Structures are given as structure tokens and as C-alpha cells.
Amino acid sequence: MHEVQPILNGTDLVDAVCLVLKANAEPMTPMMIRQRLPADLRGIRLEELSEVLQRQVAAHVLVMCPKYRSAQDRYWDRSLREHAKVLMIDALQAGPLSWTDLRKKLPKYLRHLADSVLNEELARGAIFRHPPASVRMGPRYALQPADMRSYLSRELHELLLRFESNGFARTETREAMMQLLQQEEFAEVLP
């Protein structure tokens, strides 16, 4: 018995490809796209699908991304800047990272965009700058604003230890600090 090949309507295939790419968080190879197409469209040969994808790139409907993790081209419905943003946000899910560590998480072909994408995301309020973890490091970046209390707590602990080593009791130091804070607060209120 002959296997009946469905007659593919080009626009249906393009629409299906666009839906597959829209639902995916990163660029996809033709093989990955074909696997996620509706069942009636999965019979298309990879060469044919690649031709359709190339035509859509030429028409500026899709974007061809550089090869990585395999020798195949990758396609997406969004720009490389969007891809860099998605990877950057994914990398920051685990917590704050220094610029060096964040940049290392991006594929080499996106690193030239990393600085400008980071600045855009900082301006948009999607990524936040945190103070350095140590004196020798630069700022860190995270998806949540820095919690000032954690930094202040560390500084306060070190300050109390320093005054203790100079012979002042912790309670004495705390009382003096509270008085200074109150004086500063009143100084701001009074002209």
C-alpha cells in the first residue's frame, strides 16, 4: 500500500512553525521544529523544512541564529537580543552573579550583545544591581532588588566587633548608635 502524503499548504506550515517557535524559550534546529509540528505536518522532509525556514528568514519573519551545541542552524521568531535577555534571566534565577560570571553563562556568539542587553534590562527594572560581595569584586546582578538589611546586618556586626575590641560593650555601642540615628532623624526634620 502507498503511504499518502498530505498536500502541504505553505501558509499552514509557516503558521505552524511560527507557533512552535513562539512557544519555545530558545532558538530551535529544523529537526527540533519538525518534532513539535502538528502530526499531519511532521512528514515534511528536513530539506523542505529548511527551505521554508530560509524563505521566512529572507522575508524577515524568522531570525537565523548562529550554530551552537550542534552543527545545525537554529531559527527563532525573536531577535538575538531577545535570546540574550532570556538566557541572562535564566542564569540569574539561582541568585546574584557578578558581571564576569553572568557573561560566562552566555554562549560566545551572544557575548557581544551582553553589555547592552544588561543595561537595557537594568533600565527597564527587570534586573537589579547589587553591591559587591567583597571589596575586590564589582557589582552583582539579580532578578530581585538588593535587601539592604542583609548588607547592613553584616556591617553592623563588624562595627560591633570593632568597638568590642576597643573595649566598648555591645549594649553601650548600640545605645550610642540609636542616639546618633535619632539625632540624624531630627536634624532632617528641623530646618
Wavefront OBJ file of the C-alpha trace (Angstrom):
o trace
v 0.000 0.000 0.000
v 1.210 3.502 -0.789
v 1.581 5.989 2.011
v -0.490 9.013 1.144
v 1.445 12.260 1.641
v -0.804 15.115 2.674
v -0.707 18.132 0.402
v 1.009 20.803 2.432
v -0.332 24.272 2.280
v 2.705 26.561 2.649
v 0.901 29.072 4.821
v -0.338 26.357 7.184
v 3.236 25.100 7.577
v 4.590 28.618 8.164
v 1.866 29.322 10.708
v 2.595 26.043 12.487
v 6.347 26.772 12.513
v 5.693 30.247 13.922
v 3.505 28.782 16.684
v 6.190 26.214 17.564
v 8.893 28.895 17.747
v 6.691 31.277 19.706
v 6.090 28.576 22.335
v 9.794 27.824 22.723
v 12.146 29.755 25.003
v 15.153 29.485 22.698
v 16.077 29.061 19.032
v 15.450 25.630 17.502
v 17.031 23.459 14.811
v 14.888 22.283 11.862
v 14.779 18.792 13.415
v 13.516 20.180 16.729
v 10.899 22.254 14.902
v 9.711 19.260 12.856
v 9.303 17.162 16.025
v 6.970 19.769 17.513
v 4.864 20.376 14.413
v 1.291 19.035 14.361
v 1.171 15.345 13.390
v -0.103 15.999 9.855
v 2.893 18.255 9.116
v 5.659 16.120 10.658
v 6.081 14.124 7.445
v 7.893 17.002 5.759
v 11.496 16.285 4.809
v 14.127 18.271 6.691
v 15.445 19.718 3.415
v 11.986 21.065 2.556
v 11.515 22.463 6.043
v 14.940 24.112 5.869
v 13.978 25.763 2.565
v 10.753 27.072 4.100
v 12.695 28.375 7.090
v 15.258 30.070 4.820
v 12.462 31.797 2.879
v 10.948 33.045 6.139
v 14.346 34.393 7.221
v 14.642 36.201 3.858
v 11.155 37.652 4.410
v 12.189 38.808 7.946
v 9.527 36.643 9.574
v 12.106 34.449 11.338
v 15.660 35.018 12.542
v 18.539 32.635 11.849
v 20.732 32.268 14.899
v 24.358 31.157 14.903
v 25.101 27.470 15.340
v 25.787 26.285 18.860
v 25.582 22.921 20.615
v 25.283 21.335 17.131
v 26.276 21.898 13.520
v 22.717 22.846 12.528
v 21.376 26.345 12.047
v 18.824 27.484 14.577
v 15.748 29.596 13.980
v 13.575 31.720 16.172
v 10.772 34.233 15.877
v 12.660 36.728 18.055
v 15.946 38.604 17.746
v 19.303 37.609 19.187
v 18.880 40.433 21.714
v 15.736 38.710 22.980
v 17.616 35.406 23.128
v 20.422 37.053 25.143
v 17.826 38.525 27.517
v 16.137 35.148 28.064
v 19.464 33.406 28.765
v 20.564 36.202 31.087
v 17.354 35.991 33.102
v 17.607 32.192 33.246
v 21.180 32.462 34.537
v 20.065 34.830 37.303
v 17.298 32.509 38.537
v 19.748 30.920 41.011
v 20.686 34.269 42.572
v 23.010 37.251 42.144
v 26.010 36.916 39.832
v 28.971 39.119 39.063
v 29.231 40.505 35.532
v 32.044 38.055 34.746
v 30.044 35.045 35.917
v 26.894 36.215 34.151
v 28.769 36.771 30.876
v 30.295 33.267 31.088
v 26.793 31.780 31.189
v 26.043 33.167 27.724
v 27.141 31.416 24.521
v 30.125 33.080 22.822
v 28.028 34.334 19.915
v 25.866 36.420 22.289
v 28.612 37.937 24.427
v 28.977 40.973 22.158
v 25.343 41.857 22.953
v 25.551 41.094 26.666
v 26.605 44.520 27.924
v 23.916 46.462 26.067
v 21.207 43.896 26.911
v 22.180 44.072 30.591
v 21.967 47.877 30.530
v 18.529 47.723 28.869
v 17.259 45.270 31.475
v 18.672 47.422 34.300
v 16.902 50.491 32.856
v 13.659 48.512 32.448
v 13.806 47.296 36.067
v 13.901 43.600 35.112
v 17.430 43.147 36.506
v 18.821 44.887 39.594
v 22.334 45.915 40.541
v 23.559 44.652 43.928
v 26.559 45.910 45.887
v 29.779 43.886 45.535
v 30.102 40.797 47.726
v 33.657 41.849 48.614
v 35.949 44.832 48.193
v 37.775 43.275 45.237
v 34.668 42.445 43.241
v 32.415 44.613 41.161
v 28.637 44.842 41.447
v 26.468 41.785 41.148
v 23.210 41.441 39.253
v 19.964 39.743 40.258
v 16.276 39.482 39.425
v 15.268 40.952 42.791
v 16.336 44.272 44.330
v 19.072 44.081 46.945
v 17.804 43.681 50.502
v 19.586 46.446 52.362
v 19.069 44.730 55.703
v 21.387 41.851 54.793
v 24.200 44.270 53.901
v 23.526 46.482 56.908
v 23.423 43.470 59.220
v 26.896 42.383 58.103
v 28.288 45.918 58.515
v 26.623 46.304 61.915
v 28.092 43.015 63.131
v 31.580 44.086 62.025
v 31.141 47.513 63.657
v 30.057 45.977 66.961
v 33.061 43.623 66.883
v 35.423 46.533 66.190
v 34.074 48.544 69.122
v 34.189 45.474 71.385
v 37.861 45.006 70.525
v 38.397 48.654 71.617
v 36.791 47.938 74.994
v 33.195 49.104 74.457
v 30.312 46.835 75.465
v 27.795 45.905 72.760
v 24.940 47.489 74.708
v 26.914 50.730 75.033
v 27.640 50.777 71.310
v 24.022 50.055 70.399
v 22.732 52.846 72.671
v 25.202 55.336 71.193
v 24.209 54.301 67.683
v 20.497 54.683 68.464
v 21.127 58.172 69.861
v 23.081 59.128 66.736
v 20.351 57.801 64.458
v 17.689 59.738 66.378
v 19.769 62.933 66.239
v 20.196 62.488 62.481
v 16.468 61.879 62.024
v 15.585 65.025 63.983
v 18.207 67.019 62.084
v 16.465 66.113 58.823
v 13.062 67.214 60.164
v 14.221 70.520 61.688
v 15.282 73.292 59.286
l 1 2 3 4 5 6 7 8 9 10 11 12 13 14 15 16 17 18 19 20 21 22 23 24 25 26 27 28 29 30 31 32 33 34 35 36 37 38 39 40 41 42 43 44 45 46 47 48 49 50 51 52 53 54 55 56 57 58 59 60 61 62 63 64 65 66 67 68 69 70 71 72 73 74 75 76 77 78 79 80 81 82 83 84 85 86 87 88 89 90 91 92 93 94 95 96 97 98 99 100 101 102 103 104 105 106 107 108 109 110 111 112 113 114 115 116 117 118 119 120 121 122 123 124 125 126 127 128 129 130 131 132 133 134 135 136 137 138 139 140 141 142 143 144 145 146 147 148 149 150 151 152 153 154 155 156 157 158 159 160 161 162 163 164 165 166 167 168 169 170 171 172 173 174 175 176 177 178 179 180 181 182 183 184 185 186 187 188 189 190 191
